[in-house]
Amino acid sequence: MKYRRFGKLNWKVSALGFGTMRLPIIGGDSAKIDEAQAIEMIRYAVDHGVNYLDSAYPYHRGNSEVVVGKALENGYRERVKVATKMPTWLVKSHKDMDQYLDEQLKRLQADHIDFYLLHALEKDRWSNLLNLNVFEWADSALSDGRIRYLGFSFHDKYEVFKEIVDSYDKWTLCQIQYNYMDTENQAGTKGLKYAASKGLAVVVMEPIAGGMLAVNPPMEVQAIWDEAQIKRTPAEWALQWVWNQPEVSVALSGMSDMKQVIENLETASRSGPGTLTEEELEFISRVRGKYLECGFVGCTGCRYCMPCPEGVAIPEIFKFYNEYSRKRGDEEAQKEVVGSYAQAIAAENGAKKCAKCGQCEEQCPQHLPIGNLIGEVAWIFERNR
């Protein structure tokens, strides 16, 4: 395992962090984690050098923290730093802040949390927390030892990000969405460099864009990868690009099976700032341009996946998802795509109807992980339906 500087702390973090938002589940129910498999995966990662685990209050409908706590029994807790997050959208008072933190400590079977983050900050949530004097509360929680360091995760524009970074001199870390498709989206490269210049450790979430950069790409994208002398999987290209940035402290991967754990550990062992050549960076730049032209999903519209037994309009849904992808970085344009989707795709044919039966994947000539992709679509397009 390679290790990297973690902001101002006298501690080195593993290049790969274990994100526990996508643990293996039973029967398609996100609340039912396959505990035995998840614990085996987490301990295997720790045994092979991972020392940063990331969770949050709502992951797996509250059960992620519970499983992390179980995985860290028998001496594993002393070998890692644990990060988890306050559900900021639920907070109405200092009492709420204390209630959620104490509940999370019980779930994790811990007397303290190493890195406690204000979860998913954006302009309105940030304003609410300021009105509630969140830093007064944070100073108290730091002082009584329930949390060791404070940070935040972020989903908004750079200007809001900079305001948050500059608001408090005790921030230790920030967590941002960052990958080679998101250089100008949300905090972006500008935010990455600004936070690092202020001495914050930068934790990267979605280095593979929620798995979209790991699936079989459209053939136009694959043709570019095929030109490279060093052969890598699409997932490794994405991860190595993130680790190539010296300002990145750790890249989180939400791993769902042991195969992913093993592959990511091997990939991390080859990582380092400045390891990609100029030619390789140019390949990635070309791939980014091609994705913006044709979208993430290499669906050809052949309709071999149809009819879906649940009525899901798979090819039509993927057309909207690719259009959304092409508008990456343009928030207003993406909102228009979401609105068009709502008008065109009836609820009975929508992504939420997917039962992940796998029938479509068996028929897909592109071998696309349709169930996972449809799940991503449901989150983007149908969470308020």
VEXKOLDO-704484 format. One record per residue (C-alpha): x, y, z; residue in one letter; residue number from 1. Coordinates in steps of 0.001 Angstrom, whole numbers, plus 500000, padded with zeros to 6 digits. Example, Ala and Ser with C-alpha at 12.3 -4.5 7.8 and 13.67 -1.06 7.14 Angstrom:
BEGIN
+--------+--------+--------+---+-----+
|     c1 |     c2 |     c3 | r |   k |
+--------+--------+--------+---+-----+
| 512300 | 495500 | 507800 | A |   1 |
| 513670 | 498940 | 507140 | S |   2 |
+--------+--------+--------+---+-----+
//
This chain:
BEGIN
+--------+--------+--------+---+-----+
|     c1 |     c2 |     c3 | r |   k |
+--------+--------+--------+---+-----+
| 500000 | 500000 | 500000 | M |   1 |
| 501141 | 503537 | 499234 | K |   2 |
| 500603 | 506257 | 501837 | Y |   3 |
| 500117 | 510002 | 501482 | R |   4 |
| 500206 | 513141 | 503585 | R |   5 |
| 496925 | 513918 | 505364 | F |   6 |
| 496791 | 517685 | 505481 | G |   7 |
| 498511 | 519154 | 508526 | K |   8 |
| 498373 | 515960 | 510574 | L |   9 |
| 501456 | 513978 | 511455 | N |  10 |
| 499814 | 510868 | 510039 | W |  11 |
| 499941 | 509143 | 506672 | K |  12 |
| 496761 | 507850 | 505056 | V |  13 |
| 496494 | 504920 | 502663 | S |  14 |
| 496032 | 506031 | 499055 | A |  15 |
| 492894 | 503862 | 498945 | L |  16 |
| 490111 | 504462 | 501447 | G |  17 |
| 487213 | 502056 | 501974 | F |  18 |
| 483856 | 503717 | 501378 | G |  19 |
| 480972 | 501825 | 502999 | T |  20 |
| 478040 | 503198 | 501004 | M |  21 |
| 477899 | 500258 | 498578 | R |  22 |
| 478500 | 497188 | 500737 | L |  23 |
| 477171 | 493826 | 499480 | P |  24 |
| 473460 | 493418 | 500177 | I |  25 |
| 470921 | 490606 | 500340 | I |  26 |
| 467880 | 490378 | 498088 | G |  27 |
| 468337 | 493792 | 496512 | G |  28 |
| 467444 | 495519 | 499803 | D |  29 |
| 470030 | 498216 | 500591 | S |  30 |
| 469216 | 497984 | 504309 | A |  31 |
| 470113 | 494273 | 504429 | K |  32 |
| 473899 | 494168 | 504317 | I |  33 |
| 475540 | 490790 | 503841 | D |  34 |
| 477417 | 491245 | 507103 | E |  35 |
| 479718 | 488236 | 506838 | A |  36 |
| 480900 | 489229 | 503370 | Q |  37 |
| 481179 | 492933 | 504218 | A |  38 |
| 483221 | 492248 | 507365 | I |  39 |
| 485510 | 489902 | 505440 | E |  40 |
| 486064 | 492597 | 502797 | M |  41 |
| 486768 | 495371 | 505298 | I |  42 |
| 489205 | 493249 | 507311 | R |  43 |
| 490964 | 492063 | 504151 | Y |  44 |
| 491456 | 495683 | 503106 | A |  45 |
| 492818 | 496621 | 506535 | V |  46 |
| 495108 | 493591 | 506557 | D |  47 |
| 496506 | 494832 | 503243 | H |  48 |
| 497183 | 498373 | 504369 | G |  49 |
| 493952 | 500382 | 504153 | V |  50 |
| 493735 | 502622 | 507209 | N |  51 |
| 490830 | 504961 | 506359 | Y |  52 |
| 487174 | 503852 | 506540 | L |  53 |
| 484362 | 506174 | 505487 | D |  54 |
| 480708 | 505891 | 506487 | S |  55 |
| 477721 | 508164 | 507134 | A |  56 |
| 474500 | 508210 | 509135 | Y |  57 |
| 472151 | 507295 | 506239 | P |  58 |
| 474282 | 504729 | 504374 | Y |  59 |
| 472426 | 501438 | 503966 | H |  60 |
| 469549 | 503069 | 505829 | R |  61 |
| 471600 | 503371 | 508987 | G |  62 |
| 473257 | 499971 | 508957 | N |  63 |
| 476618 | 500846 | 507411 | S |  64 |
| 477956 | 502248 | 510684 | E |  65 |
| 476734 | 499179 | 512555 | V |  66 |
| 478617 | 496818 | 510239 | V |  67 |
| 481746 | 498984 | 510362 | V |  68 |
| 481628 | 498753 | 514153 | G |  69 |
| 481412 | 494966 | 513981 | K |  70 |
| 484195 | 494729 | 511396 | A |  71 |
| 486527 | 496685 | 513673 | L |  72 |
| 486189 | 494345 | 516632 | E |  73 |
| 489049 | 492038 | 517634 | N |  74 |
| 491796 | 494636 | 517394 | G |  75 |
| 490953 | 496181 | 514015 | Y |  76 |
| 489770 | 499495 | 515498 | R |  77 |
| 493289 | 500417 | 516594 | E |  78 |
| 494599 | 499961 | 513045 | R |  79 |
| 492396 | 502493 | 511257 | V |  80 |
| 490915 | 505958 | 511337 | K |  81 |
| 487129 | 506097 | 511007 | V |  82 |
| 485258 | 508904 | 509292 | A |  83 |
| 481505 | 509345 | 509446 | T |  84 |
| 479096 | 512192 | 508868 | K |  85 |
| 476380 | 514223 | 510554 | M |  86 |
| 473022 | 514140 | 508689 | P |  87 |
| 472906 | 517917 | 508305 | T |  88 |
| 469497 | 517957 | 506593 | W |  89 |
| 467914 | 516531 | 509767 | L |  90 |
| 469514 | 518969 | 512196 | V |  91 |
| 467327 | 521648 | 513776 | K |  92 |
| 469212 | 522342 | 517034 | S |  93 |
| 472351 | 521614 | 519091 | H |  94 |
| 470336 | 518884 | 520765 | K |  95 |
| 469926 | 517182 | 517390 | D |  96 |
| 473674 | 517410 | 516738 | M |  97 |
| 474423 | 515709 | 520042 | D |  98 |
| 471694 | 513114 | 519512 | Q |  99 |
| 472980 | 512023 | 516099 | Y | 100 |
| 476617 | 511962 | 517172 | L | 101 |
| 475859 | 509893 | 520276 | D | 102 |
| 473742 | 507489 | 518221 | E | 103 |
| 476581 | 507095 | 515726 | Q | 104 |
| 479077 | 506384 | 518494 | L | 105 |
| 476807 | 503568 | 519717 | K | 106 |
| 476418 | 502150 | 516215 | R | 107 |
| 480191 | 502153 | 515756 | L | 108 |
| 480796 | 500758 | 519271 | Q | 109 |
| 483246 | 503618 | 519802 | A | 110 |
| 484020 | 506270 | 522384 | D | 111 |
| 485193 | 508707 | 519715 | H | 112 |
| 485122 | 509313 | 515972 | I | 113 |
| 488401 | 510219 | 514339 | D | 114 |
| 487035 | 512380 | 511516 | F | 115 |
| 483515 | 513775 | 511829 | Y | 116 |
| 482166 | 515502 | 508736 | L | 117 |
| 479209 | 517793 | 508188 | L | 118 |
| 477531 | 515787 | 505451 | H | 119 |
| 476699 | 517007 | 501936 | A | 120 |
| 476997 | 520729 | 502520 | L | 121 |
| 475392 | 523070 | 500025 | E | 122 |
| 474308 | 526675 | 500322 | K | 123 |
| 471023 | 526245 | 502217 | D | 124 |
| 472266 | 523543 | 504601 | R | 125 |
| 475358 | 525614 | 505289 | W | 126 |
| 473253 | 528684 | 506075 | S | 127 |
| 471082 | 526649 | 508445 | N | 128 |
| 474093 | 525284 | 510317 | L | 129 |
| 475569 | 528763 | 510683 | L | 130 |
| 472290 | 529986 | 512149 | N | 131 |
| 472479 | 527102 | 514628 | L | 132 |
| 476034 | 528093 | 515672 | N | 133 |
| 477437 | 524781 | 514502 | V | 134 |
| 481016 | 525782 | 515323 | F | 135 |
| 480095 | 526394 | 518953 | E | 136 |
| 478746 | 522849 | 519026 | W | 137 |
| 481818 | 521513 | 517183 | A | 138 |
| 484206 | 523152 | 519637 | D | 139 |
| 482346 | 521424 | 522470 | S | 140 |
| 482449 | 518002 | 520763 | A | 141 |
| 486150 | 518434 | 520029 | L | 142 |
| 486812 | 519506 | 523596 | S | 143 |
| 484989 | 516576 | 525220 | D | 144 |
| 486766 | 514093 | 522912 | G | 145 |
| 483768 | 512605 | 521130 | R | 146 |
| 485320 | 513710 | 517856 | I | 147 |
| 489013 | 514188 | 517181 | R | 148 |
| 488892 | 516252 | 513974 | Y | 149 |
| 486186 | 518122 | 512054 | L | 150 |
| 485581 | 518251 | 508323 | G | 151 |
| 482820 | 518484 | 505741 | F | 152 |
| 481658 | 516833 | 502543 | S | 153 |
| 480424 | 519037 | 499747 | F | 154 |
| 477974 | 519247 | 496820 | H | 155 |
| 477601 | 522764 | 495445 | D | 156 |
| 479479 | 525427 | 493492 | K | 157 |
| 483076 | 526509 | 494035 | Y | 158 |
| 482098 | 529881 | 495527 | E | 159 |
| 480162 | 528159 | 498313 | V | 160 |
| 483048 | 525732 | 498828 | F | 161 |
| 485558 | 528563 | 499276 | K | 162 |
| 483258 | 530319 | 501729 | E | 163 |
| 483010 | 527170 | 503848 | I | 164 |
| 486767 | 526526 | 503787 | V | 165 |
| 487449 | 530107 | 504913 | D | 166 |
| 484832 | 530088 | 507678 | S | 167 |
| 486604 | 527991 | 510331 | Y | 168 |
| 490244 | 527631 | 511288 | D | 169 |
| 489818 | 524161 | 512787 | K | 170 |
| 488836 | 522280 | 509631 | W | 171 |
| 491086 | 519262 | 509184 | T | 172 |
| 489611 | 517754 | 506019 | L | 173 |
| 487109 | 518181 | 503247 | C | 174 |
| 485529 | 515552 | 501028 | Q | 175 |
| 484737 | 516416 | 497424 | I | 176 |
| 483411 | 514670 | 494338 | Q | 177 |
| 486348 | 514535 | 491919 | Y | 178 |
| 487297 | 512529 | 488857 | N | 179 |
| 488498 | 513297 | 485363 | Y | 180 |
| 484944 | 514142 | 484314 | M | 181 |
| 484372 | 516535 | 487238 | D | 182 |
| 487338 | 518884 | 486951 | T | 183 |
| 485027 | 521891 | 486630 | E | 184 |
| 481980 | 520509 | 488437 | N | 185 |
| 481198 | 521365 | 492089 | Q | 186 |
| 484474 | 522132 | 493927 | A | 187 |
| 486483 | 520887 | 490946 | G | 188 |
| 490220 | 521239 | 490458 | T | 189 |
| 490069 | 524830 | 491658 | K | 190 |
| 488552 | 523729 | 494965 | G | 191 |
| 490982 | 520838 | 495329 | L | 192 |
| 493958 | 523158 | 495031 | K | 193 |
| 492430 | 525829 | 497257 | Y | 194 |
| 491662 | 523442 | 500107 | A | 195 |
| 495131 | 521914 | 499913 | A | 196 |
| 496710 | 525384 | 499959 | S | 197 |
| 494887 | 526002 | 503248 | K | 198 |
| 496362 | 522845 | 504752 | G | 199 |
| 493204 | 520715 | 504558 | L | 200 |
| 493410 | 517043 | 503744 | A | 201 |
| 491325 | 516367 | 500644 | V | 202 |
| 489316 | 513144 | 500561 | V | 203 |
| 487990 | 512286 | 497101 | V | 204 |
| 484633 | 510585 | 496689 | M | 205 |
| 483335 | 509208 | 493397 | E | 206 |
| 486783 | 508869 | 491753 | P | 207 |
| 485103 | 506538 | 489229 | I | 208 |
| 481966 | 508727 | 488945 | A | 209 |
| 479750 | 506324 | 490867 | G | 210 |
| 481101 | 503400 | 488856 | G | 211 |
| 480215 | 504966 | 485507 | M | 212 |
| 483873 | 505213 | 484481 | L | 213 |
| 484369 | 501517 | 485247 | A | 214 |
| 481701 | 499990 | 483022 | V | 215 |
| 482382 | 498865 | 479474 | N | 216 |
| 482671 | 502218 | 477682 | P | 217 |
| 481167 | 503149 | 474330 | P | 218 |
| 483311 | 501757 | 471510 | M | 219 |
| 484486 | 505268 | 470605 | E | 220 |
| 485973 | 505605 | 474089 | V | 221 |
| 487449 | 502105 | 474083 | Q | 222 |
| 489187 | 502884 | 470798 | A | 223 |
| 491121 | 505652 | 472552 | I | 224 |
| 492109 | 503407 | 475466 | W | 225 |
| 493291 | 500783 | 472972 | D | 226 |
| 495901 | 503222 | 471655 | E | 227 |
| 497706 | 503390 | 475021 | A | 228 |
| 500911 | 501368 | 475367 | Q | 229 |
| 500245 | 500546 | 479032 | I | 230 |
| 496959 | 498666 | 479278 | K | 231 |
| 494680 | 499463 | 482188 | R | 232 |
| 491039 | 498835 | 482960 | T | 233 |
| 488778 | 501902 | 482715 | P | 234 |
| 488507 | 501867 | 486524 | A | 235 |
| 492283 | 501936 | 486954 | E | 236 |
| 492665 | 504806 | 484496 | W | 237 |
| 490157 | 506783 | 486573 | A | 238 |
| 491792 | 505987 | 489908 | L | 239 |
| 495320 | 506637 | 488692 | Q | 240 |
| 494226 | 510010 | 487341 | W | 241 |
| 492943 | 511001 | 490805 | V | 242 |
| 496056 | 509714 | 492585 | W | 243 |
| 498197 | 511567 | 490061 | N | 244 |
| 497097 | 514837 | 491718 | Q | 245 |
| 499516 | 515679 | 494577 | P | 246 |
| 496793 | 517590 | 496443 | E | 247 |
| 494664 | 514431 | 496878 | V | 248 |
| 495082 | 512740 | 500251 | S | 249 |
| 492948 | 509633 | 499779 | V | 250 |
| 490539 | 508297 | 497153 | A | 251 |
| 487474 | 506464 | 498433 | L | 252 |
| 486086 | 503429 | 496685 | S | 253 |
| 482656 | 502060 | 497530 | G | 254 |
| 483454 | 498389 | 497021 | M | 255 |
| 480673 | 495817 | 496716 | S | 256 |
| 482550 | 492500 | 496481 | D | 257 |
| 485934 | 490985 | 497278 | M | 258 |
| 487045 | 491095 | 493650 | K | 259 |
| 486764 | 494884 | 493677 | Q | 260 |
| 488723 | 495071 | 496934 | V | 261 |
| 491583 | 492986 | 495541 | I | 262 |
| 491678 | 494887 | 492247 | E | 263 |
| 491664 | 498278 | 493953 | N | 264 |
| 494405 | 497262 | 496375 | L | 265 |
| 496578 | 496202 | 493447 | E | 266 |
| 495800 | 499436 | 491612 | T | 267 |
| 496664 | 501522 | 494693 | A | 268 |
| 500052 | 499797 | 494955 | S | 269 |
| 500950 | 501347 | 491571 | R | 270 |
| 499741 | 504846 | 492452 | S | 271 |
| 501544 | 508065 | 493170 | G | 272 |
| 501557 | 511807 | 492428 | P | 273 |
| 502922 | 512559 | 489002 | G | 274 |
| 503116 | 508933 | 487864 | T | 275 |
| 501112 | 509397 | 484657 | L | 276 |
| 503017 | 510588 | 481598 | T | 277 |
| 501978 | 513573 | 479503 | E | 278 |
| 500914 | 511162 | 476787 | E | 279 |
| 498703 | 509230 | 479221 | E | 280 |
| 497139 | 512433 | 480488 | L | 281 |
| 496368 | 513347 | 476893 | E | 282 |
| 494608 | 509982 | 476421 | F | 283 |
| 492439 | 510741 | 479451 | I | 284 |
| 491673 | 514220 | 478134 | S | 285 |
| 490538 | 512717 | 474835 | R | 286 |
| 488402 | 510149 | 476645 | V | 287 |
| 486761 | 512922 | 478653 | R | 288 |
| 485915 | 514753 | 475437 | G | 289 |
| 484468 | 511620 | 473882 | K | 290 |
| 482329 | 510870 | 476956 | Y | 291 |
| 480939 | 514401 | 476763 | L | 292 |
| 479963 | 513657 | 473164 | E | 293 |
| 478327 | 510261 | 473614 | C | 294 |
| 477609 | 509799 | 477359 | G | 295 |
| 478727 | 507170 | 479860 | F | 296 |
| 476489 | 504284 | 478933 | V | 297 |
| 477496 | 502304 | 475864 | G | 298 |
| 473905 | 501378 | 475031 | C | 299 |
| 473400 | 500921 | 471299 | T | 300 |
| 469599 | 500805 | 471483 | G | 301 |
| 469495 | 497251 | 470127 | C | 302 |
| 466592 | 496470 | 472502 | R | 303 |
| 467779 | 492909 | 473182 | Y | 304 |
| 467032 | 493743 | 476826 | C | 305 |
| 463340 | 494215 | 476067 | M | 306 |
| 460687 | 493516 | 477061 | P | 307 |
| 461487 | 494049 | 480717 | C | 308 |
| 459242 | 491888 | 482948 | P | 309 |
| 458743 | 494918 | 485234 | E | 310 |
| 458015 | 497291 | 482356 | G | 311 |
| 461163 | 499393 | 482719 | V | 312 |
| 461855 | 501357 | 479521 | A | 313 |
| 465566 | 500540 | 479561 | I | 314 |
| 466808 | 501931 | 476206 | P | 315 |
| 464745 | 505119 | 476533 | E | 316 |
| 465986 | 505658 | 480074 | I | 317 |
| 469608 | 505273 | 478981 | F | 318 |
| 469094 | 507910 | 476289 | K | 319 |
| 468134 | 510402 | 478997 | F | 320 |
| 471013 | 509290 | 481214 | Y | 321 |
| 473523 | 509839 | 478425 | N | 322 |
| 472022 | 513231 | 477658 | E | 323 |
| 472379 | 514118 | 481353 | Y | 324 |
| 476007 | 512965 | 481225 | S | 325 |
| 476731 | 515130 | 478212 | R | 326 |
| 475539 | 518174 | 480181 | K | 327 |
| 478025 | 517492 | 482997 | R | 328 |
| 479086 | 520730 | 484637 | G | 329 |
| 475979 | 522626 | 483433 | D | 330 |
| 473541 | 522409 | 486325 | E | 331 |
| 470676 | 524220 | 484614 | E | 332 |
| 470932 | 522065 | 481491 | A | 333 |
| 470903 | 518914 | 483625 | Q | 334 |
| 467756 | 520122 | 485399 | K | 335 |
| 466089 | 520463 | 482012 | E | 336 |
| 467000 | 516853 | 481182 | V | 337 |
| 465522 | 515692 | 484500 | V | 338 |
| 462327 | 517603 | 483687 | G | 339 |
| 462113 | 516080 | 480219 | S | 340 |
| 462612 | 512608 | 481692 | Y | 341 |
| 459697 | 513145 | 484098 | A | 342 |
| 457424 | 514061 | 481199 | Q | 343 |
| 458533 | 511284 | 478869 | A | 344 |
| 458962 | 508276 | 481183 | I | 345 |
| 455819 | 507235 | 483040 | A | 346 |
| 456220 | 506052 | 486618 | A | 347 |
| 455189 | 502513 | 485679 | E | 348 |
| 458065 | 502405 | 483186 | N | 349 |
| 460601 | 504249 | 485328 | G | 350 |
| 463896 | 503191 | 486837 | A | 351 |
| 462395 | 502625 | 490285 | K | 352 |
| 460443 | 499675 | 488885 | K | 353 |
| 463675 | 497710 | 488294 | C | 354 |
| 463755 | 494494 | 490356 | A | 355 |
| 467369 | 493683 | 489402 | K | 356 |
| 466308 | 490273 | 488146 | C | 357 |
| 469261 | 490202 | 485751 | G | 358 |
| 467282 | 489073 | 482706 | Q | 359 |
| 468283 | 492158 | 480711 | C | 360 |
| 471973 | 491721 | 481555 | E | 361 |
| 471915 | 488172 | 480214 | E | 362 |
| 470650 | 489504 | 476874 | Q | 363 |
| 472820 | 492633 | 476590 | C | 364 |
| 475479 | 492231 | 473852 | P | 365 |
| 477461 | 495085 | 475434 | Q | 366 |
| 477541 | 493223 | 478791 | H | 367 |
| 476405 | 496353 | 480603 | L | 368 |
| 475648 | 496156 | 484365 | P | 369 |
| 472135 | 497360 | 483651 | I | 370 |
| 470800 | 496843 | 487172 | G | 371 |
| 473449 | 499078 | 488725 | N | 372 |
| 473106 | 501688 | 485991 | L | 373 |
| 469314 | 501796 | 486361 | I | 374 |
| 469794 | 502232 | 490114 | G | 375 |
| 471964 | 505276 | 489455 | E | 376 |
| 469296 | 506656 | 487117 | V | 377 |
| 466621 | 506170 | 489787 | A | 378 |
| 468687 | 508210 | 492233 | W | 379 |
| 469262 | 511057 | 489781 | I | 380 |
| 465903 | 511227 | 488022 | F | 381 |
| 463322 | 509713 | 490346 | E | 382 |
| 464290 | 510359 | 493961 | R | 383 |
| 461450 | 512925 | 494290 | N | 384 |
| 458909 | 510939 | 492268 | R | 385 |
+--------+--------+--------+---+-----+
//
